Amino acid sequence: MSAPGASSAAVLEAARQASLAGHHQQAVDLCVSVLRQHPGEPHALAFLALALWRASAFAQAVDVLQQALKHFPAQEELSLALLDAWLALGQGEQAMQFAAGLPQALLARPAFRSRIEDRLVRLLNAGAFEQCEQELLPLMQAQPDWALARSLRLALRFHGSGGGVSAHALTQAGTAAERGAAWRRELADAMSSHRRHLLASVAQALAAAPADKRLLELQARLRFESGDRLGAADLPQLQRWLGSALHGPFPLRSAQDSGPAATVDILEPARLLDIPAPRCVGGALQLEGAIGPAITSDRYVAQARRATACAGSDVVLLETGDAWCDSLTHPLGELTGPYSDSWMALASVQQVLLRDAPVLHVEGTAWSLLGSTARFYGHWLLDYLLRLRALEHLPQVLPVQVLVEDDMPSSHYQALALLLGDRAPLRRVPRGQAVQVDRLVWAGPDVYFPHATRVGAPNLASVSPASVDGMARLRQRVLDALPAPTERRGGRLLVRRRSLTRRVQNEDALRDLLVAEWGFEELHPETLDFADQVRRFQGADVIVGAQGSAMSNAVFCAPGSVVVSLCSSFAANFPAWAHALEQLGVRHCFVVGEAQPGSHALPLQRDIRVEPDAVREALRLLGVEPTGHGR
């Protein structure tokens, strides 16, 4: 490329030296002075772009870098700066598309490759599989022989294995027991077929790259999920890959197959529910598979001597070396995604391999409310607290210690104190700490409610259908424990969401509408203790809010109340929750907004925009009229 004029060249060299010395604003000013005299001068654009990039002014740098690259296509430093800038701005898809268009020789350079690998592996490890695949595809098309791209693609096929299961493929048998047995067989067949094909692809990739750590680890995971026994060399190898000492594998037991080490009382066998289509306005909910027949779980209470539980995990390890994990032994266990369990290193519906964890011995009897999802308010309220009903069937075990997670919000502990009083002291256990108890007591969940299912798994009404009986009992027990309300009912609440996901992007406009025309009051549940949250929801006539954990408090609404949930078209388990509210006497309607694709990698967690007219329509549909003034 030809050099600029002598005087301009001297100024640009001074700009380059200033930028390298960290004086970025001085460098920018010098480059701008040249561009004022010579608009569009290519070298000035290039130096300005690099100065802005080094100054972390990425939004400005992107525009100037693109201009400079028109003059100096695929110039290494400019290309690397643009890739970096897009990544820094969170525009990963744009960055990967740009990288895919670079010459192969440039893309093979360590600086480029390390940034790309870093981005894709981070997405994979974070569980953002759909986003990872979107960004990986153009790179695979550009460089089909790239070993990392091959192994990542296979890893995505493994994590996304739920996509091989169709909601229509599962047998519609006549009873819960028949359906559960049929689903186990059909899911096992579908997943086994998927794993066989994937193992063949991994073997083919290993032939070209026999030392590829990611491929070898993936091969071991697939074999473990298939039920293969670990060889003598497998465990040390897995320990190196996973960075932890490992124990096991331990075969899985369940309430129906408990073995001699645990005493199990099945309080209510699994049964069939029918989830109807919910009311909704605005857009259309994707209801395929999310409504219709659903199967609950066996509701049970179990006891075992010298059993071990671990904070952040759904596993109970028995003295005999058998393990217990309800989400894996449920008929839909093949769809469980054990991505967030602190103790499980590898899992299948037949066996688990556990990470090394420090073990604390606890004397006497303890009730475990430990679990991988206990720290999430919606799971805590509509899963873990419902299990306390089982205590009513074991009055002889009180008083006991209650094992709980140490990292939960204060509202979780307040709820327990309200329900248990001083009958059972809490023992808070740090995440990753195992506790062996002389006699451990635990209860099964009312429904199949995993933290996540495998990526690509279809909507299924049996994934976390709400327990109407459990919710009704929880509402009654909590309200009985609180002083009788003295305030007049009749309030209208707009529940605001502080989370970084599932936000309503035009929530301020909705607030102005609902406060000014409909007499609503804003409510931030996260700022209130548990008792106050219950009182506010129980005392309101009308509630509007984005679907999320805070709206789980609608279980405490009085019969005849109105609840309007704002959500995207991705139905998930929302219809089952809405049906349970209706069964409790609460009138409910969804307002379906437009999901914002770039706001989150997972469809369920994306932000939405909601049409104000749709909210008006939902309120009127439920018999609510505007007041004309705020409260």
C-alpha positions in Angstrom: 0.0 0.0 0.0 1.3 3.5 -0.9 2.4 5.8 1.9 0.6 9.2 2.5 2.3 12.5 1.9 5.4 13.3 3.9 3.8 15.8 6.3 0.7 13.6 6.8 3.0 10.6 7.3 4.9 12.3 10.1 1.7 13.2 11.9 0.4 9.7 11.5 3.6 8.2 12.8 3.3 10.5 15.8 -0.3 9.3 16.2 0.9 5.7 16.1 3.6 6.3 18.7 1.1 8.1 21.0 -1.4 5.3 20.7 1.2 2.6 21.5 2.3 4.7 24.5 -1.3 4.7 25.8 -2.1 8.3 24.8 -5.1 7.3 22.8 -6.9 10.7 22.8 -3.8 12.4 21.5 -3.5 9.7 18.7 -7.2 10.2 17.8 -6.8 14.0 17.6 -3.7 13.7 15.3 -5.5 11.3 13.0 -8.6 13.5 12.8 -6.4 16.5 11.9 -5.1 14.6 8.9 -8.6 13.6 7.9 -9.7 17.2 8.0 -7.1 18.1 5.4 -7.5 14.9 3.4 -11.0 13.4 3.9 -11.0 9.6 3.6 -7.2 9.3 3.6 -6.8 5.5 3.9 -3.8 5.5 6.3 -5.4 8.1 8.5 -8.5 6.0 8.7 -6.4 2.9 9.6 -4.5 4.7 12.3 -7.6 6.3 13.7 -9.4 2.9 13.8 -6.6 1.3 15.7 -6.3 4.2 18.2 -10.1 3.9 18.9 -9.8 0.2 19.3 -6.8 0.5 21.8 -8.8 3.1 23.7 -11.7 0.6 24.1 -14.0 2.9 22.1 -15.4 -0.2 20.4 -18.6 1.2 19.0 -16.8 4.0 17.2 -13.9 1.7 16.2 -16.2 -0.8 14.4 -17.4 1.9 11.9 -13.9 3.2 11.2 -12.3 -0.2 11.0 -14.8 -1.3 8.4 -14.0 1.8 6.3 -10.2 1.2 6.7 -10.6 -2.5 5.6 -12.1 -1.4 2.3 -8.8 0.1 1.5 -6.6 -2.6 3.1 -8.7 -5.9 2.8 -7.7 -8.6 5.3 -4.9 -6.5 6.8 -4.0 -8.5 9.9 -4.0 -5.8 12.6 -7.2 -4.2 11.4 -8.9 -7.5 11.0 -8.0 -8.6 14.5 -9.1 -5.3 15.9 -12.5 -5.5 14.2 -13.0 -9.1 15.4 -12.1 -8.0 19.0 -14.4 -4.9 18.8 -17.4 -6.9 17.8 -16.8 -9.5 20.5 -16.4 -6.7 23.1 -19.7 -5.3 22.0 -21.4 -8.6 22.4 -21.9 -9.0 18.7 -20.6 -12.6 18.6 -22.6 -13.7 15.6 -21.4 -10.7 13.6 -17.8 -11.4 14.7 -18.0 -15.1 13.6 -19.5 -14.2 10.2 -16.6 -11.7 9.7 -14.1 -14.3 10.8 -15.5 -16.9 8.4 -14.9 -14.5 5.5 -11.2 -14.1 6.3 -8.5 -15.9 4.2 -7.7 -19.3 5.7 -4.0 -18.3 6.2 -5.1 -15.4 8.4 -7.7 -17.3 10.3 -5.1 -19.9 11.1 -2.9 -17.4 13.0 -2.9 -18.0 16.8 -4.2 -14.6 17.7 -7.4 -15.1 15.6 -7.9 -18.7 16.4 -7.5 -18.2 20.2 -10.2 -15.5 20.2 -12.6 -17.6 18.2 -12.0 -20.7 20.3 -12.4 -18.7 23.5 -15.8 -17.3 22.4 -17.3 -20.6 21.2 -16.0 -22.7 24.2 -17.4 -20.0 26.6 -20.8 -20.3 24.9 -20.7 -24.1 25.1 -19.7 -24.2 28.7 -22.4 -21.6 29.6 -25.1 -23.9 28.0 -25.9 -21.4 25.2 -25.9 -24.2 22.7 -28.2 -22.6 20.2 -26.1 -19.5 20.0 -22.9 -21.5 19.8 -24.3 -23.4 16.9 -25.4 -20.2 15.1 -21.9 -18.7 15.4 -20.1 -22.0 14.6 -21.9 -22.8 11.3 -20.3 -20.1 9.1 -16.8 -21.0 10.4 -17.4 -24.7 9.6 -18.5 -23.8 6.1 -15.3 -21.7 5.7 -13.0 -24.2 7.3 -14.5 -27.7 7.2 -11.2 -29.4 8.3 -10.8 -27.3 11.5 -10.5 -29.8 14.3 -12.0 -27.5 17.0 -15.1 -26.8 14.8 -15.6 -30.5 14.3 -15.4 -31.4 18.0 -17.6 -28.5 19.0 -20.2 -29.5 16.4 -20.2 -33.0 17.9 -20.5 -31.6 21.4 -23.5 -29.6 20.3 -25.1 -32.6 18.8 -24.6 -34.4 22.2 -26.0 -31.5 24.3 -28.8 -31.0 21.8 -29.8 -34.6 21.8 -33.3 -33.8 23.1 -34.0 -32.7 19.6 -34.3 -36.3 18.5 -37.5 -36.7 20.6 -40.9 -35.7 19.2 -43.8 -34.8 21.5 -46.0 -36.9 19.2 -43.7 -40.0 19.4 -44.5 -40.7 23.1 -47.1 -43.3 23.6 -50.5 -42.1 24.8 -51.1 -45.1 27.2 -54.2 -45.3 29.3 -52.8 -45.0 32.9 -49.9 -43.2 34.5 -48.1 -46.5 35.2 -48.5 -47.7 31.6 -47.5 -44.3 30.2 -44.4 -44.1 32.4 -43.2 -47.5 31.4 -43.9 -46.9 27.7 -42.1 -43.5 27.8 -39.0 -45.0 29.4 -38.8 -47.6 26.7 -39.4 -45.2 23.8 -37.1 -42.5 25.1 -34.4 -45.1 25.8 -34.7 -46.3 22.2 -34.6 -42.8 20.7 -31.6 -41.7 22.8 -29.7 -45.0 22.2 -30.1 -44.5 18.5 -28.9 -40.9 18.7 -25.9 -41.9 20.8 -24.9 -44.7 18.4 -24.8 -42.4 15.5 -22.9 -39.8 17.5 -20.4 -42.3 18.8 -19.7 -43.4 15.2 -19.1 -39.7 14.2 -16.8 -39.2 17.2 -14.8 -42.3 16.3 -14.4 -41.0 12.7 -13.2 -37.6 14.0 -10.8 -39.3 16.4 -9.2 -41.2 13.5 -8.0 -37.8 12.2 -7.3 -36.3 15.7 -6.6 -39.2 18.1 -5.4 -36.9 20.9 -8.3 -34.4 20.8 -9.2 -33.9 24.5 -12.7 -32.7 23.7 -13.5 -35.6 21.5 -12.2 -38.2 24.0 -14.2 -36.6 26.8 -17.3 -36.6 24.6 -16.7 -40.3 23.7 -16.5 -41.1 27.4 -19.7 -39.2 28.2 -21.6 -41.0 25.5 -20.5 -44.4 26.6 -21.4 -43.6 30.2 -24.8 -42.4 29.2 -25.2 -45.6 27.2 -24.7 -47.6 30.5 -21.2 -48.9 29.6 -19.0 -49.8 32.5 -15.9 -47.7 33.0 -12.6 -49.4 32.3 -9.6 -49.3 34.6 -8.0 -46.4 32.7 -11.2 -44.4 32.2 -11.6 -42.9 35.7 -8.1 -41.4 35.9 -8.5 -40.0 32.4 -11.9 -38.5 33.3 -10.4 -37.0 36.5 -7.8 -35.2 34.4 -10.3 -33.9 31.9 -12.9 -32.8 34.6 -10.3 -31.4 37.0 -11.6 -33.2 40.0 -11.3 -36.5 41.9 -14.3 -38.7 41.0 -16.2 -41.5 42.8 -18.4 -44.2 41.4 -20.1 -44.9 39.2 -23.1 -45.5 41.5 -26.2 -47.3 40.2 -29.5 -45.4 40.5 -32.5 -46.4 42.6 -36.0 -44.9 42.8 -39.1 -44.9 44.9 -40.4 -47.9 42.9 -37.1 -49.7 43.2 -35.6 -48.6 46.5 -33.6 -51.6 47.5 -32.9 -52.6 51.1 -31.0 -49.5 52.2 -34.0 -47.1 52.1 -37.4 -47.2 53.6 -40.0 -45.6 51.2 -43.6 -44.7 51.8 -45.4 -43.8 48.5 -47.9 -41.2 49.6 -49.5 -40.7 46.2 -48.6 -42.7 43.0 -48.0 -40.8 39.8 -51.2 -39.8 38.1 -52.4 -38.3 34.8 -53.5 -34.7 34.5 -55.1 -32.9 31.6 -53.6 -29.5 30.8 -56.0 -27.3 28.8 -55.1 -24.4 26.5 -54.8 -21.2 28.5 -56.4 -17.8 27.8 -54.1 -15.6 25.8 -54.2 -12.4 23.8 -51.6 -10.6 21.6 -49.5 -13.2 19.8 -50.0 -16.9 19.8 -48.4 -19.3 22.4 -46.6 -22.3 20.9 -48.7 -24.9 22.6 -47.7 -28.0 20.7 -46.8 -30.5 23.4 -47.4 -28.0 26.2 -51.0 -28.9 26.7 -52.9 -32.2 26.9 -52.2 -35.3 29.1 -49.4 -34.9 31.6 -47.9 -37.4 34.2 -46.9 -36.3 37.7 -44.3 -38.0 39.9 -44.7 -40.6 42.6 -45.0 -38.5 45.8 -43.1 -40.3 48.5 -41.1 -39.9 51.7 -37.9 -41.9 52.2 -35.5 -42.6 55.1 -32.1 -44.2 55.1 -29.3 -44.7 57.6 -25.9 -43.1 57.0 -27.1 -41.6 53.7 -25.3 -38.6 52.2 -26.7 -35.5 50.5 -24.8 -32.6 49.0 -25.6 -28.9 48.7 -26.4 -27.9 45.1 -27.1 -31.5 44.1 -30.3 -33.6 43.6 -28.4 -36.8 44.5 -28.7 -38.8 47.6 -26.0 -41.5 48.1 -27.0 -44.5 50.2 -24.7 -46.5 52.4 -24.9 -49.5 50.1 -23.3 -47.5 47.2 -26.6 -46.9 45.4 -27.7 -43.4 44.4 -31.0 -41.6 44.2 -31.9 -38.8 41.8 -35.6 -38.2 41.0 -35.1 -36.1 37.9 -33.1 -38.9 36.3 -35.3 -41.9 37.3 -38.6 -40.1 36.3 -40.1 -41.6 33.0 -38.8 -38.5 31.2 -35.3 -38.8 32.9 -33.6 -39.1 29.5 -34.5 -35.5 28.9 -32.9 -34.2 32.1 -30.0 -31.8 31.5 -27.8 -32.1 34.6 -25.8 -29.0 33.8 -26.1 -27.3 37.1 -25.7 -30.1 39.7 -22.7 -29.4 42.0 -22.0 -33.1 42.7 -22.7 -35.0 39.5 -19.8 -35.2 37.1 -21.5 -37.6 34.6 -25.1 -38.8 34.7 -27.4 -41.2 32.9 -30.7 -42.8 33.8 -28.8 -45.8 35.1 -25.8 -44.5 36.9 -24.0 -41.3 38.2 -20.4 -40.4 38.7 -19.8 -38.0 41.5 -17.2 -35.3 42.1 -15.1 -35.4 45.2 -16.8 -33.4 48.0 -15.8 -32.8 51.6 -18.1 -34.8 53.9 -19.5 -33.5 57.2 -21.1 -36.1 59.6 -24.3 -35.1 61.3 -25.7 -37.0 64.2 -29.3 -37.9 64.7 -32.1 -37.3 62.1 -32.1 -34.6 59.4 -34.5 -33.7 56.7 -32.9 -32.7 53.4 -34.2 -29.8 51.3 -30.9 -29.6 49.4 -31.0 -29.5 45.6 -29.6 -28.0 42.5 -32.5 -25.6 42.0 -33.4 -24.7 45.6 -31.8 -21.2 45.3 -34.3 -20.2 42.6 -37.5 -18.7 44.0 -40.0 -20.4 41.7 -38.5 -23.8 42.2 -38.2 -23.2 46.0 -41.8 -22.1 46.3 -43.5 -24.6 43.9 -41.3 -27.6 44.4 -39.2 -27.7 47.7 -41.8 -26.1 50.0 -44.5 -28.5 48.7 -42.4 -31.4 49.9 -42.9 -30.3 53.5 -46.4 -31.9 53.2 -44.6 -35.2 53.7 -43.7 -34.2 57.2 -47.4 -34.5 58.1 -47.0 -38.3 57.4 -43.9 -38.6 59.7 -44.8 -36.8 62.9 -42.4 -39.2 64.7 -39.3 -37.6 63.1 -39.9 -34.2 64.5 -38.1 -32.3 65.8 -35.3 -32.7 63.2 -32.6 -30.6 61.6 -33.5 -29.3 58.2 -30.6 -29.2 55.7 -30.8 -26.2 53.4 -28.6 -24.4 50.9 -26.4 -21.7 52.3 -26.6 -19.3 49.3 -30.4 -18.8 49.1 -32.1 -15.4 49.3 -33.4 -14.4 52.7 -37.0 -14.9 51.6 -36.4 -18.7 51.3 -35.4 -18.9 55.0 -38.2 -16.7 56.1 -40.7 -19.0 54.3 -39.3 -22.0 56.2 -39.4 -20.2 59.5 -43.0 -19.3 58.9 -44.0 -22.9 58.1 -41.9 -24.7 60.6 -41.6 -22.2 63.5 -39.1 -23.5 66.0 -40.0 -27.2 65.5 -37.0 -27.9 63.3 -33.7 -25.9 63.3 -32.1 -25.1 60.0 -28.6 -26.2 59.1 -27.2 -24.2 56.3 -24.8 -26.1 54.0 -22.3 -24.4 51.6 -22.6 -25.4 48.0 -20.5 -28.4 47.2 -20.4 -29.6 50.8 -21.6 -33.2 51.4 -23.4 -34.2 54.6 -23.7 -37.7 55.9 -26.5 -38.2 58.4 -27.2 -40.9 60.9 -30.8 -41.0 59.5 -31.5 -38.9 56.4 -35.2 -38.2 55.5 -36.1 -36.7 52.1 -39.3 -36.4 50.0 -39.9 -36.7 46.3 -41.2 -33.9 44.2 -44.8 -33.6 43.3 -43.9 -33.2 39.6 -40.9 -33.6 37.2 -39.3 -30.1 37.6 -35.7 -30.2 36.4 -33.6 -27.1 36.2 -33.2 -27.7 32.5 -34.1 -30.3 29.9 -31.7 -31.3 27.1 -31.4 -28.7 24.4 -33.9 -29.3 21.6 -36.3 -31.3 23.8 -39.9 -30.6 22.8 -42.5 -28.9 24.9 -44.1 -31.6 27.0 -46.9 -31.0 29.4 -45.3 -33.5 31.8 -42.3 -31.2 32.3 -43.0 -29.4 35.5 -46.8 -29.4 35.5 -48.0 -27.5 38.6 -49.3 -29.5 41.6 -52.8 -28.1 42.4 -53.1 -30.0 45.6 -49.6 -29.0 46.7 -50.2 -25.4 45.9 -53.5 -25.3 47.7 -52.0 -26.8 50.8 -49.0 -24.4 50.7 -51.3 -21.4 50.4 -53.5 -22.6 53.3 -50.5 -23.3 55.5 -48.8 -19.9 54.8 -52.0 -17.9 55.2 -52.8 -19.7 58.5 -49.3 -18.9 59.8 -49.7 -15.1 59.1 -51.8 -12.8 61.2 -55.3 -12.1 59.7 -55.1 -9.2 57.2 -56.4 -5.9 58.4 -56.0 -3.9 55.1 -58.8 -3.5 52.6 -58.5 -5.7 49.6 -58.9 -4.3 46.1 -55.4 -3.2 45.1 -54.0 -3.4 41.6 -50.3 -4.4 41.3 -47.8 -4.1 38.5 -45.0 -6.5 39.4 -41.7 -5.2 38.2 -38.9 -7.5 37.3 -35.2 -6.7 38.2 -33.8 -9.8 36.6 -31.5 -9.5 33.5 -33.7 -12.0 31.6 -37.3 -12.0 30.4 -37.6 -8.3 30.7 -40.4 -6.2 29.2 -38.4 -3.7 27.1 -41.3 -1.2 27.0 -42.2 -1.8 30.6 -42.0 2.0 31.5 -44.6 2.7 28.9 -46.9 0.0 30.3 -46.3 1.4 33.8 -47.4 4.9 32.7 -50.5 3.4 31.1 -51.5 1.1 34.0 -50.8 3.6 36.7 -52.5 6.6 35.0 -55.5 4.9 33.4 -56.0 1.7 35.4 -55.1 2.6 39.0 -52.1 0.3 39.4 -49.3 0.5 41.9 -45.8 -0.7 41.2 -44.4 -3.6 43.2 -40.8 -4.8 43.4 -41.1 -8.2 45.3 -37.4 -8.6 45.7 -37.4 -5.6 48.1 -39.9 -7.3 50.4 -39.6 -10.1 52.9 -41.5 -13.3 52.3 -44.5 -12.4 54.5 -44.9 -9.0 52.9 -44.8 -10.6 49.4 -47.5 -13.0 50.4 -49.7 -10.2 51.9 -49.4 -8.0 48.8 -50.3 -10.8 46.4 -53.1 -12.1 48.7 -54.5 -8.6 49.2 -54.6 -7.6 45.5 -57.6 -7.9 43.1 -55.6 -7.6 39.9 -51.9 -8.4 39.2 -50.0 -7.8 36.0 -46.3 -8.8 35.6 -43.7 -10.5 33.4 -43.8 -14.3 33.7 -41.0 -15.3 36.1 -40.2 -16.3 39.7 -41.9 -13.3 41.3 -45.2 -14.2 39.7 -45.0 -17.6 41.4 -46.4 -15.7 44.4 -49.8 -15.7 42.5 -50.3 -19.0 44.4 -51.3 -16.8 47.4 -53.9 -14.8 45.4 -57.4 -15.0 46.8 -60.1 -16.8 44.8 -61.7 -14.3 42.3 -58.5 -12.4 41.8 -57.2 -11.6 38.3 -53.6 -12.3 37.1 -52.2 -11.2 33.7 -48.8 -12.7 32.8 -46.6 -11.1 30.1 -44.5 -13.7 28.2 -43.1 -14.6 24.8 -44.6 -17.2 22.5 -42.4 -20.0 24.0 -45.0 -21.7 26.2 -42.7 -23.9 28.3 -44.6 -25.1 31.4 -46.7 -21.9 31.6 -50.0 -23.5 30.6 -49.8 -26.0 33.5 -49.1 -23.2 36.0 -52.0 -21.1 34.6 -54.3 -24.1 34.9 -53.3 -24.7 38.5 -54.1 -21.0 39.3 -57.5 -21.4 37.6 -58.1 -24.5 39.8 -57.4 -22.4 42.8 -60.0 -19.9 41.8 -57.7 -17.3 40.2 -58.7 -16.0 36.8 -55.7 -15.9 34.5 -54.6 -14.7 31.0 -51.3 -14.5 29.1 -50.4 -11.5 27.0 -47.9 -12.8 24.4 -45.3 -10.2 23.4 -42.7 -10.2 20.7 -39.4 -11.8 21.7 -36.2 -9.8 21.1 -33.8 -12.3 19.4 -30.6 -10.7 20.4 -31.5 -10.3 24.1 -30.6 -13.9 25.2 -29.3 -17.1 23.7 -32.1 -19.2 25.1 -35.6 -18.5 23.7 -37.3 -18.9 27.1 -35.1 -16.1 28.6 -35.5 -13.5 25.9 -36.8 -10.0 26.5 -40.1 -9.1 25.0 -42.1 -6.1 23.8 -45.7 -6.0 24.7 -48.4 -4.1 22.9 -50.3 -1.8 25.4 -53.6 -2.6 23.6 -53.1 -6.3 24.3 -52.8 -5.6 28.0 -56.0 -3.6 27.9 -57.7 -6.4 26.0 -56.6 -9.0 28.6 -57.8 -6.9 31.5 -61.2 -6.3 29.9 -61.5 -10.0 29.0 -61.2 -10.8 32.7 -63.7 -8.1 33.6 -61.3 -5.4 34.8 -62.1 -1.8 33.7 -59.9 1.4 33.9 -60.2 3.7 36.9 -59.0 6.8 35.1 -56.6 7.8 37.8 -53.6 6.4 39.6 -53.5 5.1 43.2 
